Amino acid sequence: MLMDEEIDVLICGAGPTGLTLALVLAQQGVSFRIIEKMKQPFHGSRGKGLQPRTLEIFEDLGILEEIMAAGAPYPPQREYQDDGSWCDSLTAEERPPTASEPYLTPWMVPQFSTEAVMRTRLGELGHQPEFDCELVGLEQREQGVNARITGKHGEQLLRARYVVAADGGRSFVRDLLEIAFPGKTLGVKAVVADVSLQGLSRDVWHRFSSSTPERQLGLCPLAGTDLFQLQAALAGDEQPDLSAAGLTSMVSERSGRTDITVVAVHWASMFQMHARLAQRYRVGRVLLAGDAAHVHPPTGGQGLNTSVQDAYNLAWKLAAVLAGASENLLDTYEEERRPIAESMLGLSTRLLEEARRGEMRRGREVQQLDLGYPGSSLALEIPARKHGPLAGDRAPDAPVATRSGASQRLFELFRGTHWTLIGFHVPPSQFPQARGLHVHFFGAEGNLIDSSGLFQDAYALQRGDWLLVRPDGYIGAIVAADHLEVLEDYLRRAGVVK
């Protein structure tokens, strides 16, 4: 069979993971195809919670306004008691945004709406996912991967320099590579469904039988729609009837109410909960991302968010290597993201146990703002810091002003696929010249002014420090002025300076 096409990256899977990767690669001008074996876009609400760190990523991708319009804050949760009384409480910890953390409230957007926004943006960049198209085989070569795909137009052979498996928890690619997927089955089954119903208000998340794990039932109004998401735990070998009549019966039995009627079922899924983590994230030129690399219970709203951030971490590294950086840069993907996934599995499993006891509350630990890579080989800090964020941490936002007095946010300076270098009271003549490196200065000859003092509050830099922010919004390096040559070497290793 002749080689039909050559591309830089083949993305297998067009869910949030694959779409995030595609959006960044499209911005970078990388050639790719994104294929999805489903015949049409996913139409369920499964991953409905977007955490603050993901909202920051979506701002960077240029889709935040549309995402916010498609959703709403989580409503309070109403716990019903057996006697018909109830108690209302906040679903998530509420705190007002700050200069350094502009998003502190999780945002509810049904997964199908999130994916639709992402596909629209990808279309604006000249790309679309190919549905009803799947990978059926691959062969790794020294300079690329020969991939066989099949779709509406039959079988095709293409060569990709890299393949990314974003094809979910039952990943065909992971199995093909024989990557172990150790973990455990948690012994918890559940059903989730998007339904039209009558008899409940839409101002709260209704919860019933919270003290009995196998009978727990939640009915959450789905933001941006007239649907409710039904969540129900299942006991043992229970096989629920997922029709409208069957779910109405389940709701009646578990709530003790006969005034709630499921009118229609738009999507439903029954699943067994697992906690599993791939032993490796990379074999040669093939990499795993999202649920292909980790699966977990849905508690705490971590899954979609962790998957988006996998892709956000990997995309800029792939683009850099394709542009000439050392392939060793790709090794930092697993180095940085696998420990995050391992921690997330522990968190979501703990929250599952709390939920089964009717005790779960979502605090700051689910917002993913404190996750970072301080132990990464890409984290450079000279000298070691005692105050403020460290190399590898998320780069905080802050308001600044230009020399002309115009206000600007750091996130606006970071936005895009470039690296950002900020000199804090350093001579402007002393900085590395590099394509793809945006350089700014505070100080007498600089272009930025910390008029509010909030930049210094956020970063606690010393005069003469250089701050380097990666394309994914994490601090790559904080280096004192007399170590500039070390910073230049870092930029060469990262492929920024040739």
C-alpha positions as CSV (number, residue, x, y, z in Angstrom):
1,M,0.0,0.0,0.0
2,L,1.4,3.4,-1.0
3,M,1.9,6.2,1.6
4,D,-1.1,8.5,1.1
5,E,0.0,11.4,3.3
6,E,2.7,12.7,5.6
7,I,1.9,14.9,8.6
8,D,3.6,16.0,11.8
9,V,1.1,14.6,14.3
10,L,-1.8,12.2,14.3
11,I,-4.2,12.7,17.1
12,C,-6.4,9.7,17.9
13,G,-9.5,10.9,19.7
14,A,-11.6,14.1,19.4
15,G,-12.7,14.6,23.0
16,P,-11.5,17.5,25.1
17,T,-7.9,16.0,25.3
18,G,-7.5,15.7,21.5
19,L,-9.2,19.0,20.8
20,T,-7.0,20.9,23.3
21,L,-3.9,19.4,21.6
22,A,-5.3,20.2,18.2
23,L,-6.0,23.9,19.1
24,V,-2.4,24.5,20.3
25,L,-0.9,22.7,17.3
26,A,-3.1,24.7,15.0
27,Q,-1.9,27.9,16.6
28,Q,1.7,26.7,16.1
29,G,1.2,25.9,12.5
30,V,1.9,22.2,13.0
31,S,0.4,19.8,10.4
32,F,-1.9,17.3,12.0
33,R,-5.0,15.2,11.6
34,I,-7.4,14.5,14.5
35,I,-9.5,11.4,14.0
36,E,-12.4,10.0,16.1
37,K,-13.9,6.5,15.7
38,M,-17.4,7.7,16.9
39,K,-19.7,8.5,14.0
40,Q,-20.6,11.9,15.5
41,P,-19.6,14.1,18.4
42,F,-20.2,12.9,21.9
43,H,-23.6,14.1,23.1
44,G,-23.5,13.5,26.8
45,S,-22.7,15.8,29.8
46,R,-20.3,13.4,31.5
47,G,-17.4,15.9,32.3
48,K,-19.5,18.9,33.3
49,G,-17.2,20.7,35.8
50,L,-14.5,23.1,34.6
51,Q,-12.0,23.9,37.3
52,P,-10.3,27.4,37.6
53,R,-7.0,26.3,36.1
54,T,-8.8,24.9,33.1
55,L,-10.6,28.2,32.7
56,E,-7.2,29.9,32.6
57,I,-6.2,27.6,29.8
58,F,-9.4,28.3,27.9
59,E,-8.7,32.0,28.2
60,D,-5.3,31.4,26.7
61,L,-6.9,29.3,23.9
62,G,-9.3,32.2,23.1
63,I,-12.5,30.3,24.0
64,L,-13.2,31.5,27.5
65,E,-16.0,33.9,26.6
66,E,-17.9,31.2,24.7
67,I,-17.3,28.7,27.5
68,M,-18.7,31.1,30.1
69,A,-21.7,31.8,27.9
70,A,-22.4,28.1,27.6
71,G,-22.5,27.4,31.3
72,A,-23.1,28.8,34.8
73,P,-21.9,28.5,38.4
74,Y,-22.8,25.3,40.2
75,P,-26.1,25.7,42.1
76,P,-26.3,24.9,45.8
77,Q,-27.0,21.3,46.7
78,R,-30.2,20.3,48.5
79,E,-29.9,17.2,50.7
80,Y,-33.3,15.6,51.3
81,Q,-34.0,13.7,54.5
82,D,-36.2,10.7,54.8
83,D,-38.9,12.8,56.5
84,G,-39.1,15.1,53.5
85,S,-37.1,18.0,55.1
86,W,-34.0,19.3,53.4
87,C,-30.8,21.2,54.0
88,D,-29.1,23.5,51.4
89,S,-25.3,24.0,51.2
90,L,-22.8,25.2,48.8
91,T,-21.6,22.7,46.2
92,A,-18.1,24.2,46.0
93,E,-16.2,26.6,48.1
94,E,-16.9,30.2,46.9
95,R,-14.2,32.9,47.0
96,P,-14.0,36.1,45.1
97,P,-11.4,36.3,42.4
98,T,-8.1,38.0,43.1
99,A,-5.5,39.8,41.0
100,S,-3.3,36.6,40.9
101,E,-6.2,34.1,40.6
102,P,-8.9,35.6,38.3
103,Y,-11.1,32.4,38.4
104,L,-11.9,30.8,41.7
105,T,-15.3,29.3,41.0
106,P,-15.8,26.0,39.1
107,W,-18.0,26.5,36.1
108,M,-20.6,24.0,35.0
109,V,-20.6,23.3,31.2
110,P,-21.9,20.0,29.9
111,Q,-19.2,18.2,28.1
112,F,-21.0,18.3,24.7
113,S,-21.1,22.1,25.0
114,T,-17.4,22.3,25.9
115,E,-16.5,20.2,22.9
116,A,-18.8,22.1,20.6
117,V,-17.0,25.4,21.5
118,M,-13.6,23.8,21.0
119,R,-14.6,22.4,17.6
120,T,-15.9,25.8,16.5
121,R,-12.6,27.5,17.4
122,L,-10.7,24.7,15.7
123,G,-12.8,25.3,12.6
124,E,-11.8,29.0,12.7
125,L,-8.2,27.9,12.6
126,G,-8.9,25.8,9.5
127,H,-9.2,22.3,11.0
128,Q,-12.0,19.8,11.8
129,P,-12.1,16.4,13.5
130,E,-12.7,13.4,11.2
131,F,-15.5,11.4,12.7
132,D,-16.1,7.7,11.8
133,C,-12.3,7.4,11.3
134,E,-10.1,5.2,13.5
135,L,-6.6,3.9,13.8
136,V,-6.3,0.2,13.0
137,G,-2.6,-0.3,13.1
138,L,0.8,1.4,13.4
139,E,4.4,0.6,12.9
140,Q,7.2,2.8,14.4
141,R,10.1,3.7,12.3
142,E,13.2,5.8,13.1
143,Q,11.8,9.0,11.6
144,G,8.1,8.5,12.1
145,V,5.1,6.2,12.6
146,N,3.4,4.4,9.8
147,A,-0.3,4.5,10.7
148,R,-3.2,2.7,9.1
149,I,-6.5,4.4,9.5
150,T,-9.9,3.5,8.2
151,G,-12.9,5.7,7.6
152,K,-15.6,6.7,5.2
153,H,-13.2,6.5,2.3
154,G,-11.7,3.1,3.1
155,E,-8.2,2.3,4.5
156,Q,-5.4,4.8,4.3
157,L,-1.7,4.6,5.2
158,L,-0.1,7.8,6.4
159,R,3.2,8.7,8.1
160,A,3.2,10.9,11.1
161,R,6.2,12.1,12.9
162,Y,4.3,11.5,16.2
163,V,1.1,9.9,17.3
164,V,-0.9,11.0,20.4
165,A,-3.4,8.5,21.8
166,A,-6.3,10.6,23.2
167,D,-8.6,7.6,22.7
168,G,-10.0,7.2,26.2
169,G,-9.9,4.7,29.0
170,R,-10.2,1.7,26.7
171,S,-7.4,3.0,24.5
172,F,-6.7,0.9,21.4
173,V,-3.3,2.6,21.1
174,R,-2.3,1.8,24.7
175,D,-3.2,-1.8,24.2
176,L,-1.4,-1.9,20.9
177,L,1.8,-0.7,22.6
178,E,1.3,-3.2,25.4
179,I,1.6,-0.5,28.0
180,A,0.5,-1.8,31.4
181,F,-2.5,-0.1,33.0
182,P,-2.2,-1.1,36.7
183,G,-4.7,0.0,39.3
184,K,-7.9,-1.4,40.8
185,T,-11.6,-1.6,40.3
186,L,-13.3,0.3,43.0
187,G,-16.4,-1.9,43.4
188,V,-18.7,1.0,42.7
189,K,-21.1,1.1,39.7
190,A,-23.2,4.0,38.7
191,V,-25.5,5.4,36.0
192,V,-25.3,8.8,34.6
193,A,-28.0,10.2,32.2
194,D,-29.1,13.5,30.6
195,V,-32.9,13.7,31.0
196,S,-35.8,16.0,30.5
197,L,-38.0,15.8,33.6
198,Q,-40.9,17.5,35.4
199,G,-41.5,18.1,39.1
200,L,-38.2,19.7,40.2
201,S,-36.9,23.3,40.4
202,R,-33.7,24.2,38.6
203,D,-32.2,26.4,41.3
204,V,-30.6,23.6,43.3
205,W,-28.8,20.3,42.8
206,H,-31.3,17.8,44.3
207,R,-29.8,14.9,46.3
208,F,-31.6,11.9,47.8
209,S,-30.7,9.0,50.0
210,S,-27.2,10.4,50.7
211,S,-26.8,8.3,53.8
212,T,-27.2,5.0,51.9
213,P,-24.3,4.6,49.4
214,E,-26.1,2.1,47.0
215,R,-29.3,4.2,46.8
216,Q,-27.7,7.7,46.3
217,L,-29.4,9.8,43.6
218,G,-28.6,13.2,42.3
219,L,-30.5,15.4,39.9
220,C,-28.5,18.4,38.8
221,P,-29.9,21.0,36.4
222,L,-27.4,21.2,33.5
223,A,-26.3,24.8,32.8
224,G,-27.1,26.1,29.4
225,T,-29.8,23.5,28.7
226,D,-33.2,22.5,29.9
227,L,-31.9,19.1,30.9
228,F,-31.0,17.5,34.3
229,Q,-28.0,15.2,34.8
230,L,-29.2,12.1,36.7
231,Q,-26.5,10.4,38.8
232,A,-27.3,7.2,40.6
233,A,-25.2,4.6,42.5
234,L,-26.0,1.0,41.7
235,A,-25.9,-2.0,44.1
236,G,-24.1,-5.2,43.2
237,D,-25.4,-6.7,40.0
238,E,-28.2,-4.2,39.6
239,Q,-29.1,-3.6,36.0
240,P,-31.3,-0.5,35.8
241,D,-33.8,0.2,33.1
242,L,-32.5,3.3,31.4
243,S,-35.7,4.2,29.6
244,A,-37.7,7.2,30.7
245,A,-40.2,5.0,32.5
246,G,-37.4,3.0,34.2
247,L,-35.6,6.1,35.4
248,T,-38.9,7.6,36.6
249,S,-39.4,4.4,38.7
250,M,-35.9,4.7,40.1
251,V,-36.3,8.3,41.0
252,S,-39.7,7.6,42.7
253,E,-38.2,4.7,44.7
254,R,-35.1,6.5,45.9
255,S,-36.7,9.9,46.5
256,G,-40.0,8.7,48.0
257,R,-41.8,11.1,45.6
258,T,-44.3,10.5,42.9
259,D,-44.4,14.0,41.5
260,I,-41.1,13.7,39.5
261,T,-41.4,12.3,36.0
262,V,-38.6,11.6,33.5
263,V,-40.1,12.7,30.2
264,A,-37.2,11.8,27.9
265,V,-33.7,10.3,28.1
266,H,-31.2,12.1,25.8
267,W,-28.1,10.1,26.8
268,A,-27.4,7.5,29.4
269,S,-24.4,5.4,30.4
270,M,-23.8,2.7,33.1
271,F,-20.2,2.4,34.2
272,Q,-17.9,0.7,36.7
273,M,-15.5,3.0,38.6
274,H,-11.7,2.3,38.3
275,A,-8.5,4.0,39.4
276,R,-5.8,3.1,36.9
277,L,-2.6,4.8,35.7
278,A,-0.5,3.9,32.7
279,Q,2.9,2.6,33.5
280,R,4.4,4.7,30.7
281,Y,3.2,7.8,28.8
282,R,5.5,7.3,25.9
283,V,6.9,4.6,23.6
284,G,9.1,6.1,21.0
285,R,7.1,8.4,18.9
286,V,3.7,7.5,20.4
287,L,2.4,9.3,23.5
288,L,-0.6,8.8,25.7
289,A,-2.8,11.7,27.0
290,G,-6.0,12.0,29.0
291,D,-8.1,8.9,29.9
292,A,-5.8,6.8,27.8
293,A,-3.2,7.5,30.5
294,H,-5.4,7.5,33.6
295,V,-8.9,6.6,34.6
296,H,-10.5,7.5,37.9
297,P,-13.9,8.0,39.7
298,P,-15.7,11.2,38.6
299,T,-15.8,12.7,42.1
300,G,-14.4,16.1,42.4
301,G,-14.6,17.0,38.7
302,Q,-10.9,16.1,38.0
303,G,-11.0,14.0,34.9
304,L,-11.7,16.3,32.0
305,N,-9.6,19.0,33.6
306,T,-6.6,16.8,34.1
307,S,-6.9,15.6,30.5
308,V,-7.0,19.1,29.1
309,Q,-3.9,19.9,31.1
310,D,-2.1,16.8,29.8
311,A,-2.7,18.0,26.3
312,Y,-1.7,21.6,27.1
313,N,1.6,20.4,28.6
314,L,2.3,18.1,25.7
315,A,1.3,20.3,22.7
316,W,4.0,23.0,23.1
317,K,6.7,20.4,23.6
318,L,5.7,18.6,20.5
319,A,5.7,21.8,18.5
320,A,9.1,22.7,19.9
321,V,10.6,19.3,19.0
322,L,9.1,19.5,15.5
323,A,10.7,22.9,15.1
324,G,14.1,21.6,16.0
325,A,14.4,21.3,19.8
326,S,15.9,18.1,21.3
327,E,13.6,15.2,21.4
328,N,14.6,14.9,25.1
329,L,12.1,17.6,25.7
330,L,9.3,15.1,25.2
331,D,10.6,13.1,28.2
332,T,9.5,15.9,30.5
333,Y,5.9,15.3,29.5
334,E,5.7,12.0,31.5
335,E,8.1,13.4,34.1
336,E,5.7,16.3,34.8
337,R,2.2,14.9,34.1
338,R,2.3,11.3,35.5
339,P,2.8,12.4,39.1
340,I,-0.1,14.9,38.7
341,A,-2.3,12.0,37.5
342,E,-1.2,9.8,40.4
343,S,-2.1,12.5,42.9
344,M,-5.4,13.1,41.1
345,L,-6.3,9.4,41.3
346,G,-5.7,9.5,45.1
347,L,-7.8,12.7,45.5
348,S,-10.8,11.5,43.4
349,T,-10.8,8.1,45.2
350,R,-10.8,9.8,48.6
351,L,-13.6,12.1,47.5
352,L,-15.6,9.1,46.3
353,E,-15.4,7.6,49.8
354,E,-16.5,10.9,51.3
355,A,-19.4,11.0,48.7
356,R,-20.5,7.5,49.6
357,R,-20.7,8.7,53.3
358,G,-22.6,11.8,52.2
359,E,-19.8,14.1,53.3
360,M,-18.1,15.3,50.2
361,R,-17.3,19.0,49.9
362,R,-15.2,20.5,47.1
363,G,-12.5,22.8,48.4
364,R,-9.4,24.4,46.9
365,E,-7.7,21.0,46.3
366,V,-10.0,20.3,43.3
367,Q,-9.3,23.7,41.6
368,Q,-5.9,22.6,40.3
369,L,-4.3,26.0,40.8
370,D,-1.7,24.7,43.2
371,L,-0.5,21.9,40.9
372,G,2.8,22.5,39.2
373,Y,6.2,21.0,38.4
374,P,8.7,22.3,40.9
375,G,10.7,19.0,40.7
376,S,10.9,19.0,36.9
377,S,14.1,19.1,35.0
378,L,12.6,22.2,33.3
379,A,12.5,24.1,36.6
380,L,15.5,26.3,37.0
381,E,16.1,28.5,40.0
382,I,19.3,30.3,40.8
383,P,19.7,31.1,43.6
384,A,17.1,29.0,45.5
385,R,14.1,31.1,46.5
386,K,12.6,31.4,50.0
387,H,9.6,33.5,49.1
388,G,7.1,33.7,46.4
389,P,6.3,31.2,43.6
390,L,9.0,28.7,42.6
391,A,10.2,27.6,39.3
392,G,7.7,25.0,38.1
393,D,4.8,26.7,39.8
394,R,1.8,28.1,37.9
395,A,2.6,31.7,36.9
396,P,0.2,34.1,38.7
397,D,-1.8,36.8,36.9
398,A,-1.3,40.4,37.9
399,P,-2.4,43.8,36.6
400,V,0.5,45.9,35.2
401,A,0.7,49.2,33.2
402,T,2.5,50.0,30.0
403,R,4.9,53.0,29.9
404,S,2.0,55.0,28.3
405,G,-0.2,54.2,31.3
406,A,-2.5,51.6,29.6
407,S,-3.5,48.8,31.9
408,Q,-2.8,45.2,31.0
409,R,-2.8,41.8,32.7
410,L,0.1,39.4,32.7
411,F,-2.2,36.7,31.3
412,E,-2.6,39.0,28.2
413,L,1.2,39.1,27.9
414,F,1.5,35.4,28.3
415,R,-1.4,34.6,25.8
416,G,-0.3,32.5,22.8
417,T,2.3,29.9,22.1
418,H,5.4,31.9,22.9
419,W,7.7,32.0,25.9
420,T,7.7,35.2,28.0
421,L,10.8,36.6,29.6
422,I,10.5,39.4,32.2
423,G,13.5,41.4,33.4
424,F,13.0,43.0,36.9
425,H,15.1,46.1,37.0
426,V,17.7,44.8,34.7
427,P,19.6,46.6,31.9
428,P,17.4,46.1,28.7
429,S,20.5,45.4,26.6
430,Q,21.3,42.3,28.6
431,F,18.9,39.7,27.4
432,P,18.9,36.7,25.1
433,Q,17.6,37.3,21.5
434,A,15.3,34.6,20.3
435,R,12.4,34.1,17.9
436,G,9.3,33.1,19.8
437,L,10.5,34.8,23.0
438,H,8.5,37.9,24.1
439,V,10.6,40.1,26.4
440,H,9.4,42.7,28.8
441,F,11.1,44.9,31.5
442,F,10.2,46.6,34.7
443,G,12.5,49.5,35.6
444,A,13.6,52.9,34.4
445,E,14.1,51.9,30.8
446,G,11.4,49.2,30.8
447,N,8.1,48.9,29.0
448,L,6.1,47.8,32.1
449,I,5.2,49.5,35.4
450,D,4.0,47.8,38.6
451,S,1.8,50.7,39.5
452,S,-0.3,48.7,41.9
453,G,2.5,46.7,43.4
454,L,0.5,43.5,42.7
455,F,3.1,42.1,40.4
456,Q,5.7,42.2,43.1
457,D,3.2,40.8,45.6
458,A,2.6,37.9,43.3
459,Y,6.2,37.1,42.3
460,A,8.5,38.6,45.1
461,L,11.4,39.1,42.7
462,Q,14.7,40.7,43.6
463,R,16.2,43.5,41.5
464,G,18.1,42.0,38.7
465,D,16.0,38.8,38.5
466,W,14.9,37.3,35.2
467,L,11.5,35.5,35.2
468,L,10.9,33.0,32.3
469,V,7.3,31.8,31.7
470,R,6.6,28.7,29.6
471,P,4.1,28.6,26.8
472,D,1.7,26.7,29.1
473,G,1.7,29.3,31.8
474,Y,4.2,27.8,34.3
475,I,7.3,29.4,35.5
476,G,10.3,27.8,33.7
477,A,13.1,29.8,35.4
478,I,13.8,32.5,37.9
479,V,17.5,33.5,37.6
480,A,19.6,36.3,39.1
481,A,21.3,38.7,36.7
482,D,24.8,37.3,37.3
483,H,23.6,33.8,36.0
484,L,22.3,35.0,32.6
485,E,24.5,32.4,30.8
486,V,22.6,29.6,32.6
487,L,19.3,31.0,31.5
488,E,20.6,31.2,27.9
489,D,21.6,27.5,28.1
490,Y,18.1,26.7,29.4
491,L,16.6,28.4,26.4
492,R,18.8,26.5,24.0
493,R,17.8,23.1,25.6
494,A,14.1,24.1,25.4
495,G,14.6,24.9,21.7
496,V,13.9,28.7,22.1
497,V,17.4,29.7,21.2
498,K,19.2,27.8,18.4
